[in-house]
Amino acid sequence: MVPFLSMAALVRARRGEADAARSLIQAALAHRTQGSSVAPEVDCDLVAEAGDWQRVAEVVGRARDLSLRGGLLALPAYADRLEGRAALAAGDPARALERLEAARQRFAEIGARWERAFTELRMAEAQISVDDAVSARSSLGATLPLLEELSSLREIDQSRALLDRLG
């Protein structure tokens, strides 16, 4: 039940329904059994999607701790991406690009194609914020075909909107 509620919360957050997402997370936490909770990868993405930036340090710290203890290969990339998205929201695009690049590299290393593409989309946002149109076009050029292949509609729309901004 808990993994379903966690994923449903992420879907709601990606639709912009932050309150509904928080309610589902509370339900997941209420139904958890010993040893299960919201997946840390989902929690990283939920924080970013909801713009719940005051939770970044807590969620990243937990993710990094779990990764060290459990050898979870992808978890550091989720933490890096969350830090990057938080830095961009805080107006620090240089830090955002640094953390997003670390996440992108890690996702590429482990073959997480959609996660890499999603991260490159976030990188393009940061690149646009520092007026680096060449890099933003490159990031979007690398990510859009995969997003189209995977029919990731929201991210396709976001990519196209960024390309439109670039002219």
MARMIDO-630355 format. One line per field, with one value per residue (C-alpha): residue number from 1; x, y, z; residue in one letter. Coordinates in nm, 4 decimals. Layout:
N
lovo: [NUM ...]
xx: [X ...]
yy: [Y ...]
zz: [Z ...]
lumpa: [A ...]
//
This chain:
167
lovo: [1 2 3 4 5 6 7 8 9 10 11 12 13 14 15 16 17 18 19 20 21 22 23 24 25 26 27 28 29 30 31 32 33 34 35 36 37 38 39 40 41 42 43 44 45 46 47 48 49 50 51 52 53 54 55 56 57 58 59 60 61 62 63 64 65 66 67 68 69 70 71 72 73 74 75 76 77 78 79 80 81 82 83 84 85 86 87 88 89 90 91 92 93 94 95 96 97 98 99 100 101 102 103 104 105 106 107 108 109 110 111 112 113 114 115 116 117 118 119 120 121 122 123 124 125 126 127 128 129 130 131 132 133 134 135 136 137 138 139 140 141 142 143 144 145 146 147 148 149 150 151 152 153 154 155 156 157 158 159 160 161 162 163 164 165 166 167]
xx: [0.0000 0.2761 0.4610 0.1323 0.0491 0.4013 0.3817 0.0280 0.1586 0.4348 0.1836 -0.0331 0.2683 0.3716 0.0212 0.0665 -0.1613 0.0745 -0.1944 -0.3275 0.0283 0.0942 -0.2292 -0.1252 0.2173 0.0553 -0.1638 0.1437 0.3225 0.0163 0.0004 0.3682 0.4974 0.8311 1.1036 0.8885 0.8188 0.8085 1.0788 1.3649 1.3801 1.0120 1.0580 1.3371 1.1137 0.8093 0.9985 1.1070 0.7707 0.5912 0.8547 0.8851 1.2354 1.2517 1.2659 1.5660 1.8362 1.6377 1.5479 1.8942 2.0602 1.8394 1.8948 2.2718 2.2735 2.0608 2.2816 2.5977 2.4439 2.2639 2.4759 2.1826 2.3345 2.0725 1.9886 2.2813 2.1670 1.8170 1.9699 2.1965 1.9026 1.6969 1.9854 2.0164 1.6485 1.6509 1.9544 1.7824 1.4700 1.6909 1.8507 2.1860 2.2120 2.5869 2.5252 2.2188 2.4209 2.6921 2.4461 2.2335 2.5411 2.6436 2.2939 2.2905 2.6251 2.5157 2.1860 2.3749 2.6232 2.3497 2.1392 1.8440 1.7442 1.4266 1.5866 1.8847 1.6551 1.4449 1.7628 1.8852 1.5536 1.6142 1.9709 1.8318 1.6229 1.9356 2.1333 1.8628 1.8707 2.2406 2.1801 2.3654 2.1392 2.3934 2.4166 2.0407 1.9761 2.2288 2.0616 1.7185 1.8469 1.9773 1.6618 1.3645 1.4001 1.4071 1.1125 0.9217 1.0214 0.8926 0.5786 0.6583 0.3992 0.4520 0.8272 0.7851 0.5680 0.8209 1.1071 0.9220 0.8303 1.1975 1.2961 1.0333 1.1872 1.5225 1.3779]
yy: [0.0000 0.2458 0.2305 0.2905 0.5917 0.7292 0.7014 0.8433 1.1375 1.1960 1.1909 1.4444 1.6664 1.6574 1.7675 2.0690 1.9296 1.9823 1.9618 1.6328 1.4999 1.5928 1.4211 1.1015 1.1125 1.1541 0.8522 0.6531 0.7452 0.6510 0.3063 0.2277 -0.0843 -0.1204 -0.0782 0.0833 0.4460 0.6801 0.5737 0.8236 0.8665 0.9574 1.1896 1.3763 1.4294 1.5174 1.7929 1.9432 1.9094 2.0677 2.3395 2.2280 2.3753 2.3916 2.0074 1.9810 1.9445 1.6792 1.4754 1.4999 1.4074 1.1006 0.9993 1.0294 0.8353 0.5557 0.5448 0.5062 0.2373 0.0481 0.0915 0.2348 0.3400 0.5841 0.7556 1.0030 1.1212 1.1922 1.3873 1.5794 1.6635 1.7841 2.0057 2.1406 2.2189 2.3846 2.5941 2.7077 2.8011 2.9956 3.1909 3.0111 2.8747 2.7986 2.5651 2.4280 2.3384 2.1751 1.9496 1.8762 1.7766 1.5366 1.3851 1.3647 1.1842 0.9349 0.8594 0.8089 0.5728 0.3471 0.3583 0.5475 0.7042 0.8876 1.0204 1.1463 1.3162 1.4718 1.6015 1.7473 1.9286 2.0856 2.1686 2.3519 2.5673 2.6564 2.7223 2.9578 3.1403 3.2215 3.3150 3.0098 2.9417 2.7188 2.4783 2.4901 2.3944 2.1130 1.9832 2.0016 1.8398 1.5485 1.5090 1.5796 1.2749 1.0389 1.2109 1.1756 0.8085 0.7489 0.9621 1.1750 1.4390 1.6915 1.6956 1.7144 2.0229 2.1733 2.1073 2.2639 2.5677 2.6158 2.5832 2.8458 3.0786 3.0337 3.1373]
zz: [0.0000 0.0923 -0.2444 -0.4270 -0.2104 -0.2586 -0.6351 -0.6399 -0.4373 -0.6914 -0.9777 -0.7956 -0.7254 -1.0920 -1.1821 -0.9555 -0.6839 -0.3886 -0.1185 -0.2551 -0.2743 0.0892 0.1954 0.0193 0.1821 0.5223 0.4440 0.3401 0.6604 0.8673 0.7020 0.7046 0.8677 1.0402 0.7834 0.5155 0.4498 0.1582 -0.0864 -0.0562 -0.4349 -0.4383 -0.1423 -0.3259 -0.6275 -0.4159 -0.2368 -0.5679 -0.7405 -0.4458 -0.4053 -0.0425 -0.0201 0.3598 0.3586 0.1227 0.3907 0.5787 0.2698 0.1120 0.4413 0.4785 0.1160 0.1435 0.4726 0.3261 0.0196 0.2269 0.4482 0.1761 -0.1343 -0.3289 -0.6604 -0.7863 -0.4587 -0.4627 -0.8064 -0.6763 -0.3870 -0.6252 -0.8510 -0.5559 -0.4418 -0.7957 -0.8261 -0.4838 -0.5787 -0.8974 -0.7017 -0.4588 -0.7437 -0.7474 -1.1040 -1.0768 -0.7826 -0.9598 -1.2674 -1.0580 -0.8713 -1.1786 -1.3789 -1.1012 -1.1092 -1.4888 -1.4947 -1.2302 -1.4024 -1.7299 -1.5624 -1.4293 -1.7460 -1.5973 -1.9289 -1.8250 -1.5062 -1.7079 -1.9583 -1.6822 -1.5204 -1.8511 -1.8821 -1.5406 -1.6517 -1.9537 -1.7185 -1.5225 -1.8404 -1.9640 -1.6315 -1.6902 -2.0548 -2.1880 -2.4846 -2.6603 -2.3663 -2.3108 -2.6739 -2.6398 -2.3226 -2.4811 -2.7998 -2.5935 -2.3892 -2.6165 -2.8452 -2.5469 -2.3809 -2.7087 -2.7370 -2.3840 -2.4381 -2.1359 -2.2240 -1.9457 -2.0010 -2.3799 -2.3318 -2.0909 -2.3334 -2.6233 -2.4123 -2.3241 -2.6905 -2.7760 -2.5153 -2.6824 -3.0144]
lumpa: [M V P F L S M A A L V R A R R G E A D A A R S L I Q A A L A H R T Q G S S V A P E V D C D L V A E A G D W Q R V A E V V G R A R D L S L R G G L L A L P A Y A D R L E G R A A L A A G D P A R A L E R L E A A R Q R F A E I G A R W E R A F T E L R M A E A Q I S V D D A V S A R S S L G A T L P L L E E L S S L R E I D Q S R A L L D R L G]
//
